[in-house]
């Protein structure tokens, strides 16, 4: 029987009055003070009760705070305590379940960054692809994998390969790519990076195997990179890797290490050949226009000379026709005029003239240079003689010749 059950109040440690009445059977006959029967060793102060609070009352208040009412059914206090405890246990379990549910729902909240996409798998099967932002998915039912779709990734590959002309070359390339389809990148292939490495190997061997060694080692590297890029993208699309190839760079193309020196000599010889060819083309580009210019100048000079000769001949023919017409009108005058003009032409560049007189043995010397100099000094000072001055000089020379001939004839007549 419990200490607080009805009918057992005599043993209530919280009621000293009850215990005091039971002291008749003790040796002291119950003559001890009430304070001696206090199990806590406390004495009443001022006659007031200093016992601890009632546990039933405290438990009842707790149940009221939790919203559990005590059962009023008949059957004693044991039945009421049992019903109250059952309802309290059920409410506590409900609270715990609600807390666990809230915790489970809170773990399903996640955020996708701006450069990422979220691939949702529901019970292991693809469900959807979520965009950047705050999202919620039921935990332990959905799994979310975030994929960066803006990051430019890189894959380097280097290997020895055989060209179409049976030469071995070492080729190294760098493939730059990004994720185009997050679903295919995560689901279609088990290891996208390994798949890309194998695709690069296949595409590079195909392109190198269909090219010559000289093209790969010299000026064919850009074309090689473009063809490899196209093939890698085609293979990646066919396999569904979900990647987008942005660029392929040919890092180096060289011969194997064992024959590298010989290949370097060959490359230098080809570079020298190319340099000499460029120099020859540059020289030809400088000489050919110059030769064409000279040929054009000679052609134009010949054309000018032809025009000059034709014009001069036409002028002389016209002059001859006019002289002939004048000669038919006055032969003597025309003949003398022609003679004077001819002598003028002959003596124009002669400094000295020796004249043989008729009927004599003396030679006459005419200092034409001195006469012309004096005539030029007496002219307008221009230093040139006109046709009128030359005609006057000719008349003077003829007069001088006549005077000397007359003097010679007179001397011979005296003798």
C-alpha positions in Angstrom: 0.0 0.0 0.0 1.3 3.5 -0.8 2.1 5.9 1.8 -0.4 8.4 0.5 -3.3 6.0 0.0 -6.6 6.5 2.1 -6.6 4.6 5.4 -2.8 5.1 5.7 -2.8 8.7 6.8 -1.2 7.7 10.1 2.1 7.2 8.3 2.0 10.5 6.4 5.4 12.1 6.9 4.0 15.4 5.9 1.3 15.4 8.8 3.0 15.5 12.2 -0.3 15.6 14.0 -1.2 12.2 12.8 2.1 10.8 13.9 1.8 12.4 17.3 -1.4 10.4 18.0 0.5 7.2 17.3 3.0 7.6 20.1 1.1 5.7 22.7 2.9 2.5 21.9 6.4 4.0 22.1 8.5 3.9 25.2 8.1 7.6 26.0 4.4 7.2 25.9 4.2 9.8 23.2 5.5 12.5 25.4 8.1 13.7 22.9 7.5 17.0 21.2 6.0 17.3 17.8 9.2 18.7 16.4 11.0 15.5 17.2 8.6 13.6 14.9 9.5 15.8 11.8 11.4 13.7 9.3 13.1 16.8 7.9 14.3 17.9 11.3 12.5 21.2 11.0 10.6 22.9 13.9 7.5 24.9 13.3 8.0 28.6 13.6 5.1 30.6 15.0 2.9 27.6 15.0 2.8 27.4 11.2 3.2 24.3 9.1 6.7 24.2 7.3 6.1 20.9 5.3 7.2 20.5 1.6 4.7 21.1 -1.2 2.2 18.4 -2.1 3.5 16.4 -5.1 0.0 15.5 -6.2 -0.8 19.2 -6.5 2.4 20.0 -8.4 1.8 17.1 -10.8 -1.8 18.2 -11.3 -0.7 21.8 -12.2 1.8 20.4 -14.7 -0.9 18.3 -16.4 -3.2 21.4 -16.5 -0.5 23.3 -18.2 -0.1 20.5 -20.8 -3.9 20.4 -21.3 -4.5 17.0 -19.8 -7.4 16.7 -17.4 -7.6 14.2 -14.6 -10.1 11.4 -15.0 -13.0 11.5 -12.6 -14.2 7.8 -13.1 -15.1 5.7 -10.2 -12.8 3.0 -9.2 -10.5 4.7 -6.8 -7.5 6.9 -7.1 -5.4 4.2 -8.8 -7.7 4.2 -11.8 -7.6 8.0 -12.1 -3.9 8.2 -11.9 -3.6 5.5 -14.6 -5.9 7.4 -17.1 -4.1 10.7 -16.5 -0.7 9.1 -17.1 -1.9 7.5 -20.4 -3.2 10.8 -21.8 -0.1 12.6 -20.7 2.1 10.0 -22.5 0.0 10.3 -25.7 0.3 14.1 -25.7 4.1 13.9 -25.2 4.4 11.5 -28.1 2.4 13.8 -30.3 4.6 16.7 -29.4 7.7 14.7 -30.1 6.3 13.6 -33.5 5.5 17.2 -34.4 9.0 18.3 -33.5 10.5 15.6 -35.6 8.2 16.5 -38.5 9.3 20.1 -38.3 12.9 19.1 -38.2 12.4 16.8 -41.2 10.7 19.6 -43.2 13.4 22.1 -42.3 16.2 19.9 -43.6 14.5 19.9 -47.1 15.1 23.7 -47.6 18.1 24.5 -49.9 19.4 27.3 -52.1 20.7 27.1 -55.7 23.3 29.8 -56.7 23.0 31.9 -59.8 25.7 29.9 -61.6 24.3 26.5 -60.7 21.4 24.3 -61.6 19.8 21.7 -59.3 19.0 18.2 -60.6 16.2 16.6 -58.5 16.0 12.8 -58.2 12.9 11.4 -56.6 13.4 7.9 -55.2 16.4 7.6 -57.5 14.6 8.6 -60.7 15.0 12.0 -62.5 12.2 14.4 -61.5 13.1 17.9 -62.5 15.8 20.6 -62.9 15.5 23.6 -60.7 16.7 27.1 -61.5 18.6 29.4 -59.1 16.8 30.5 -55.9 15.4 29.0 -52.7 13.7 25.6 -53.0 12.2 22.8 -50.9 12.2 19.1 -51.5 11.1 16.3 -49.2 14.3 14.9 -47.5 15.0 11.2 -47.8 12.6 11.2 -50.8 14.2 13.6 -53.1 18.0 14.1 -53.6 19.3 17.3 -55.2 22.7 17.6 -57.0 24.0 21.0 -57.8 25.9 21.5 -61.1 27.9 24.7 -62.0 26.9 25.5 -65.6 28.9 28.7 -66.1 32.3 27.5 -65.0 34.7 26.9 -67.9 36.5 23.6 -67.3 39.7 22.4 -68.9 41.1 19.0 -69.9 44.7 18.5 -71.1 45.6 15.6 -73.3 49.0 14.6 -74.7 50.0 11.5 -76.7 52.2 10.1 -79.5 50.3 9.6 -82.7 50.9 8.3 -86.2 50.3 10.6 -89.2 49.1 9.7 -92.7 52.7 9.7 -94.0 53.8 7.1 -91.4 55.5 9.6 -89.1 55.3 9.7 -85.3 54.5 13.1 -83.7 53.7 14.1 -80.2 50.6 16.3 -79.9 49.3 18.1 -76.8 45.9 19.8 -76.7 43.8 21.6 -74.1 40.0 21.3 -74.3 37.9 24.0 -72.7 34.3 23.1 -72.0 31.3 23.9 -69.9 28.1 22.0 -68.8 25.3 22.6 -71.2 22.7 20.1 -69.9 23.0 19.3 -66.1 20.6 16.3 -66.4 22.7 14.5 -69.1 26.0 15.5 -67.3 24.9 13.7 -64.1 22.7 10.8 -65.3 23.6 9.7 -68.9 27.3 8.9 -68.2 28.9 7.6 -65.1 32.0 9.7 -65.3 31.7 12.7 -67.7 35.4 13.8 -67.3 36.7 10.3 -68.2 34.3 10.1 -71.1 35.5 13.4 -72.4 39.1 12.2 -72.1 38.4 9.2 -74.2 36.4 11.3 -76.8 39.4 13.7 -77.1 41.8 10.8 -77.6 39.6 9.3 -80.4 39.0 12.6 -82.2 42.6 13.7 -82.0 43.9 10.4 -83.4 41.4 10.5 -86.2 42.4 14.0 -87.3 46.2 13.5 -86.8 46.0 10.1 -88.7 44.5 11.8 -91.7 47.0 14.7 -91.8 50.6 14.9 -92.9 53.5 15.6 -90.5 54.5 18.9 -92.1 51.0 20.3 -91.7 50.9 19.3 -88.0 54.4 20.7 -87.2 54.2 23.9 -89.1 51.2 25.9 -90.4 48.4 23.4 -90.0 47.9 23.7 -86.2 44.9 26.0 -86.4 43.1 23.8 -88.8 44.0 20.8 -86.6 42.4 22.5 -83.5 39.2 23.4 -85.4 38.7 19.9 -86.8 39.3 18.3 -83.3 36.8 20.7 -81.7 34.1 19.8 -84.2 34.7 16.0 -83.7 34.7 16.2 -79.9 31.5 18.1 -79.9 29.8 15.6 -82.3 31.0 12.7 -80.2 29.8 14.3 -76.9 26.4 15.1 -78.4 26.0 11.5 -79.6 27.0 10.1 -76.2 24.7 12.5 -74.4 27.4 13.9 -72.0 25.7 17.3 -71.7 29.0 19.3 -72.3 29.6 22.2 -74.7 33.1 22.5 -76.2 34.1 26.1 -76.3 37.6 26.0 -77.6 40.5 23.5 -78.4 44.1 24.8 -78.2 47.0 22.9 -79.7 49.6 23.4 -77.0 52.5 21.7 -78.8 53.3 19.5 -81.7 56.8 18.0 -82.0 58.6 15.0 -83.0 59.6 12.3 -80.5 62.5 13.1 -78.2 64.8 10.6 -79.9 64.7 12.3 -83.3 64.0 15.9 -82.1 67.3 17.3 -83.3 66.9 16.0 -86.8 63.4 17.4 -86.9 64.6 20.7 -85.7 67.1 20.8 -88.6 64.4 20.0 -91.0 62.1 22.7 -89.6 65.0 25.3 -89.8 65.7 24.4 -93.4 62.0 24.8 -94.3 61.9 28.2 -92.5 65.0 29.3 -94.4 63.3 28.2 -97.6 60.3 30.2 -96.7 62.4 33.2 -95.8 64.3 33.1 -99.1 61.1 32.7 -101.1 59.6 35.7 -99.4 62.8 37.7 -100.1 62.7 36.7 -103.8 59.0 37.6 -104.0 59.8 41.0 -102.3 62.6 41.6 -104.8 60.4 40.7 -107.7 57.6 42.9 -106.4 60.2 45.8 -106.4 61.8 45.1 -109.7 58.8 44.4 -111.8 57.1 47.7 -111.2 60.3 49.6 -111.8 60.9 47.8 -115.1 57.4 48.4 -116.2 57.9 52.1 -115.3 61.0 52.3 -117.5 59.3 50.5 -120.3 56.4 52.9 -120.1 58.8 55.9 -120.1 60.7 54.6 -123.1 57.5 53.9 -124.9 56.3 57.4 -124.3 59.7 58.9 -125.3 59.5 57.0 -128.6 56.0 58.2 -129.1 57.1 61.8 -128.5 60.1 61.4 -130.9 57.9 59.9 -133.6 55.5 62.8 -133.2 58.3 65.3 -133.3 59.9 63.8 -136.4 56.6 63.6 -138.2 55.8 67.2 -137.3 59.2 68.3 -138.3 59.0 66.5 -141.7 55.5 67.9 -142.2 56.8 71.4 -141.5 59.8 71.0 -143.8 57.6 69.7 -146.6 55.2 72.6 -146.1 58.1 75.0 -146.1 59.5 73.5 -149.3 56.1 73.9 -151.0 56.0 77.6 -149.9 59.6 78.3 -151.1 58.8 76.6 -154.4 55.8 78.9 -154.9 57.9 81.9 -154.0 60.8 80.7 -156.2 58.5 80.5 -159.2 57.4 84.1 -158.6 61.0 85.6 -158.1 63.8 83.1 -158.7 66.7 85.5 -158.2 65.5 87.0 -154.9 64.6 83.6 -153.6 67.9 82.1 -154.6 69.8 84.9 -152.9 67.7 84.6 -149.8 68.3 80.9 -149.7 72.0 81.4 -150.1 72.1 83.9 -147.2 70.1 81.7 -144.9 72.4 78.8 -145.8 75.5 80.8 -145.0 73.9 82.0 -141.8 73.4 78.4 -140.8 76.9 77.4 -141.8 78.7 80.3 -140.1 76.5 80.2 -137.0 78.9 78.0 -135.0 82.2 79.0 -136.8 84.7 81.3 -135.2 87.1 81.9 -138.1 86.5 82.2 -141.8 89.1 82.1 -144.5 88.0 83.5 -147.8 89.8 82.8 -151.1 89.6 85.8 -153.4 89.1 85.3 -157.0 92.1 86.1 -159.2 94.5 86.4 -156.4 96.9 84.3 -154.3 96.0 85.9 -150.9 93.8 84.3 -148.4 91.4 86.6 -146.5 90.9 85.9 -142.8 87.7 87.1 -141.2 87.7 87.1 -137.4 84.0 86.3 -137.0 84.3 85.6 -133.3 85.6 89.1 -132.7 83.0 90.7 -135.0 80.2 88.7 -133.3 81.5 89.6 -129.9 81.5 93.3 -130.7 78.1 93.0 -132.3 76.8 91.3 -129.2 78.3 94.0 -126.9 76.6 96.7 -129.0 73.3 94.9 -128.9 70.7 95.2 -126.2 72.8 93.2 -123.7 70.8 90.0 -123.8 73.8 88.1 -125.0 71.9 86.5 -128.0 71.7 87.6 -131.7 68.6 87.7 -133.7 68.3 86.8 -137.3 68.3 90.6 -138.2 71.7 91.1 -136.5 73.1 88.0 -138.2 71.9 89.4 -141.5 73.6 92.8 -140.8 76.8 91.0 -139.8 76.6 89.1 -143.1 76.2 92.3 -145.0 79.2 93.8 -143.2 81.3 90.7 -144.0 80.3 90.9 -147.6 81.1 94.6 -147.8 84.5 93.9 -146.2 85.1 91.2 -148.8 84.2 93.5 -151.6 86.5 96.3 -150.3 89.4 94.0 -150.0 88.8 92.5 -153.5 88.7 96.1 -154.9 91.9 97.0 -153.2 93.6 93.9 -154.5 92.4 94.6 -158.0 93.8 98.2 -157.9 97.1 97.0 -156.6 97.4 94.5 -159.4 96.5 97.1 -162.0 99.3 99.4 -160.8 101.7 96.7 -161.1 
